Amino acid sequence: MKRSVCAILVVSFLLTGLSVRAQDEDPIRVDSSIVRLNVGVVDARGRPVIDLDRSNFEIYEDGVRQQITRFEPTAAPFSVVIMLDMSGSTLGFRQVIRQSAMRFIDALSPSDRVAVVEFYDKINLRNDFTTDRGTIFNSINVANGRGKTDFYRALNFALDKLAKERSRRKAIIALTDGVDTNAKDLDRAILERVKDSDVAGALKPEANQKLNEILNRADQQGVTVYPLALPTGDPDKLADPTERQKEMFSAARARLKIIAQRTGGTLNTINRLEEMGRLYAEVAADLRTLYTIEYQPANDKRDGKWRAIRIDVRNPDLISRTRQGYFAK
């Protein structure tokens, strides 16, 4: 009898454990029927305007005015993933990376939650979202690694983490050369089938499947991405490159620009390493001037077609910036 009871308890425990594990591994679902926009507004001289309210904005999708369902002022906190490229190409200037990233953290609002992710062959969460600056600084200080650049997989990992932040405002700051190893291998395979005379312009950066999966996920969550492009990925800084190398590096840099434009961020190109800290600080300052606006599209068809977004500010002297649209999937 005792053995039967024990057996039942063991089975019950195992089933409970499986149930809990299944719940933990359930995919995070984002309500794709809501469109979230991070919006920057400046005056005619380019100075940020941070004192507007909901009544100052009008949103249009494919020319049709939409009803604003949620509005967050510029002071509302963000959840930010800071991604640090620890692949072999960054070995020579790790200290500059660490110092610059810490400067970025110093410039954020104290209520912003920050997660630190390092990536190379592996993707490591150095710390989950926290406002504890000591924890964040330590994560940046111990970030390390070497190997290939698994950039797109790391972006997907960052989006997974942000999905758990639910309705908070979201951003990713990605320090990288942008030369994703898997994308580069695919580009090389394409170029192997191209004649030497046809190499220039042979790659279509926007056609990469992994890139488009990431863009669609960022659309659904309303995540703004700011790539900080390291000089090691600049096609103009390659030493005696072949035409095929230049084409592959140009495609990688073009994809960083696509990510920034599609998500409403900016591509910050680091030409000299001493610029890194300043550019980080500028991104932090930009985050603190963004409004967040949500609406539920009047057109509820999920037909995969492009929906163009326009935001008007009632004051015609002010200029707004946000992502240009999304694919309704």
N, C-alpha and C positions, 0 to 999 in steps of 0.2 A: 504493500500500500504506500509506504514511504517512497519507494522508488518511483511509483506512478505519479505521486504528487510532485516529486522533484523533476521528473521528466516534463510534466505539464508546465511547471514554473520556468524551466529552461527554454522550452518552445515559446512560451509567452514572452519571455525576455527577448529572445531572438527576433520574434515578429515585431515587438515594439521597437527594437533597435532598427530593424529594416524600415519600419514606418517613419521613424524620426529621420533616418538617413534620406529616405525618399523625399520627405518634406524639405530637408536642407538642400537637396539637389534639384528641386523644382526650378525650372527656368523662371527668371524674373520677367513678368509681362508688363509692357508699357502700353497705356491706352493710346493707340495710334490715331484715334479720331480727334485728339486734341493737338493743336499746333502751338508750339511754344517758341517764342522769339526773344532773343536777347538783343536789345536795341540801344545803340549809341546815338546821342544827339549833340551837335555842335552848332555854334553860331557862325556868322559869316567869316570870322577871323580864326575859326578852327578851335575855339575854346569850348570845353565840355559844358553842357547845360544839364544840371542835376536836380532841378527843383520843379519838374513838371509832374502832372498827375494824369490819371486816366482820361480826363476830358480833353487833353491836349492832342490825343492820338486818334487817327482813323486808319483802319486796316482794310486793304482790298486784296482779294484773291481772284485772279483772272478777271480783274476789273470790277468784281462784285464786292460791295462793302460788307464787312463781317462784324459780328457782335463780339466785343471784348468780354471775355468771361472772367479773366483774372488779371490783376495788375500788381507788379512788385516794384517799389521805388528803388533808386540806385543804392540806398543804404542797406537793402536786404542782403543777408549773407549768402555766400556761394559755397558749394562743395567743389573742390578743385583737386584734380589729379595732376601731379607734377611727374612727368615721365623723363627719366634720365638715360640717355644712350650710353651704355657701358660696353659697347662692342670694341673690337680691337682698334678701330680708327680713332678712338678718343683717348687712348692710353697716354699720349704725350701732354695732355692738358687737363687732367682730372682735377687738380687743385683749383684751376680757374672755374671749372664747372661747379664745384662745391661752393666756392665763395659767391659766385653769381646767383646760384639757386637760393642760397641763404638770404641774399639781398632781396630776392623776389618775395620770400616769405615775410621778411621784415616789412615790406610795403603793403601786404594784405591787411584787410580788416581783422581785428582780433577774433571776431565771431565767424570768420570763414573756416570751414573744415577742410583739412588737407590730407590727402593720401599720397605717399611717395612710392613710385614704381620704377625699378631699374630693369633694363632689358638688354639682352645680347643673345647668345644661344638660348638662354633661359629667361624667364620672366619672374621676377621676385617682388612681392609686395613687402616693402620695407616697413611701412606702417599703414594701418587702415585709417579711415577718416578720423581726425582729431583736431582740436584747437590747441593742444599742448605743444607750444613752440619748441620746448626742450626735446620732446620725442621726435618732432619733425627734423630739427637740426641734426640730431644724432643719426637719423636715417640717411640724410643727405651726406653726412660726413663719412659713413661706412659704406656707401654705395660703391660697388666694385664689380669687376668682371672682365671678360675678354671673349672674343669669338665673333660670330656672325651677327647680323643686324636683323632681328625678328620684329621689325617695326609694326607691321600691320596686325600681327597676332597680339602684340602688346597694346595696340589701340583697342582691339576687341576686349582685351582683359580690362582696360580702363573703363570702357563702356559698361561692362558687367558690374564693376564696382559702383559706378554712378547710378545704375538702374536701381540699386538698393537704397539710394538716397531719396527716392520717391519724388516729392514735389519741390524739393530744394532747387535753387538755381545751380546750373552745372557748367563746368568748363574743364578743358584739358590743356595743359601747357606742355608741349612736347619738344624737348631739346634733342635734336637728331640731325644727322646728315641726310636722312630720308631715303637712303639707298637700301631698301628692304631686300634682303638676300634672295628670298623666293621670287619676288617680282623681277629682280635683276636676272635670275636664271630663266624665267619665262621670256623676258625681253631678248636675252641672248639667243634663245632657241628660235625666236621669230627672225632675228637678224641673220642667223645662219642660213636662212632660206632666201636672203635678199642679196642681189648683186652689189658689189662695192659702189657702183655709181648711183645706186638707189637708197643708200643707207640713211642719208639725211632726211628726216621727216617720216621714216618708215614706221616708227612706233606711234601708237595712238594712246597716250597716257590715260585718257579718260575711260578707256575700254577695259581696264583691269578689273576682273570680277571681285577680288578681295577688297579693292578700294571702294567699289560701289556698294558692297555689303556694309562696309563701315559707314559710308555716307548716309545710307538709308537708316541705319541704327541711330546715328547722331541726329538725323531729322526727327525720328520718333521721340527721342528724349529731349530735344531742344538743347543739345550740348554745343557750346561754342569751342572751337579748337584753335589754339594759337601755336603754330609751329615756329620754333626758333631754329633756323637752318644753319648748321655748322659749315664752315668753309671747306671741310673735307669732302662735302658732297657737291661742291660747285664745279660744274663742267669746265669753266674757264680757268680753274686753278689746278687742273690735272697736269702732271708732268709728262710731256711728250705723248699725248693720248692718241689712240687710233680713232678713226671715224666711228667705229662701233662703240667704243668706250664713251666717246662724247655723246652719242645718241642715247645710250643707256642712262648716263648721269643726267642728261637734260630731261629725260622722261621722269626720272625720280624727282627732280626739282619741280617739274610741272605738276606732279601729283601733290606735292606739299601745297602748292598754290591753290589747286582745286579744293583740297581739304579746307583751307582757310576760307576761301570764297564761299563755298557751299554751306559752311556752318556759321558764317557771319563773323569769323575771326580775321586776323591779319597774319600774313607771312612776314616774319621778321628775319631778314638775311644778315647773318653775322659775317662781315667781311674780314674783321680782325678780332682776335680773341679778347682784346681789351674792351671791345664793345659789348660783350656778353652781359655784364652786370647792368649796364644802362638799358639794354633792350628788355631784360627781365623786369626792371623797374617800370618801364613804359607799359608793359603788358599788365602788370599789377595795377597801375594807375588807370588803364583802360577798363579793367574789370570793375573798378569802383565807380565808373560813370555809366554803367549799363542799367537800363530798365528791363524788366521781363514782362512780356505780354502774352496772354493765351487767348485762343479763340477756337470754337468748334466750327469747322467749315460748313457753310450752307450746302455745298456740293459734297454729299456723303458717299459718292461712288469711289470705290477702291479699285480703279481701273489701271493703275500703274502709270498714268499720264502725269506730265509735269504740270504743277500748279504754280503760277507766278505770283509772288507776294510783293505788295507795295505798301509802304507806311507813309502816311502824310502827317505832318505836324501842323497844327492850326496856324501857328505863326510862320508865314512864308519865308521869313529871314533865317529860319533854323533848318538844318540839314540832318536827316536821320540816316543811320546805317544799320542794316541787318542782313540776314541771308536772303537770297533772291527768290527762293522757292523750295519746292520739294516734290518728290514723286509720290503720288497717292497710292501706297501699297498697304 
